[in-house]
Amino acid sequence: MAEATVTSKGQITIPKEIREKMKLQAGDKIIFQTDAEGELKIKKSNVSIKDRAGSLRKYGRSKSVSIEEMDEAIKQRAVELDKKTK
């Protein structure tokens, strides 16, 4: 079991063994969750935007869109805008 001390500013240093086990690095974000019994869970939060790609859907859309499909739509729109400016 690892232990940490809370500073006067409410900060703690996550013990090295926990950082290693959770594969935490500088800049990573973590989430604190408590259950009904007051038990605390700590989870790694930061997920790459690529890992979240397609996870949000436009209202009425039945499927997620891939990064490649997004890139293609951006290219097509850029071509359309380029034609309008000429």
N, C-alpha and C positions, 0 to 999 in steps of 0.2 A: 504494500500500500504506500502510495506517495503522499507527501504532505507539503502544504504551502502556507505561508503567512500572509494575511491581509494587511496592507499598509494603511496609514492614516488617510490616504486618498482612495481607498477601496480597491487597490490594485494587488494582483498576485503575479508571481512568476510561475509559469507552468513547469513542473519538474521535468528534467531532461528525459527520464524514462517514459514519461507520458507523451512528450513532444515527439520522441522517436517512434513510439508505438502508433501514434496518430498521424505520423509523417507530416507534422506541422513545420512550416518554414516561416521566416520573417515575412510579414504582410498577409499571411493567411487569416481568414476570419473564422470565428467559431460561434456556435449557437448554444445557448444555455436553455435547457428545458427542465421543468419540474413536473412530476406527476402528482396525483391526488395525495399520496403519502408523504410528499415533500422530498422525494428522492430526486437527485439532480443528474441529468444526462448532458454531456458535452459532445457536440458533433462538429466536424469540420464543415464549414459553410461554403467556402469559395469554390465555385464550379466555373470552368471556362465557358465563355459565351457560346463556343462551338458545341459544348456538351448540352446546352439548352436550346440549340437551334431547332426550330420547328415545334417547340413545346407549347407555344401559344398559338391559338388558332383565331383567324378572323371569323366573326360571327357568320354562321351559315356555311363555313367551309368544312368539308367532311374529312379532309386529310391534312396531315402536316406537310410542310414544304421543306425540301432539302436545301442545304447551302448552295448547291449547284443551281437549283431552280431559282433561288433568290438572286444569285449572281447573274443569271441569264436575264431575268426580269429587269435588273438594274441596267444591264448593257442595252437592252431593247429600248428602255425609256431614255437613256442617254442619246441613242441614235435619233429617236423621235424629236427630242429637244434640239439636237444639233441641226436637224433638217429645218425646224421652225426658225432658227436664228439666221439661216443663210438666205 
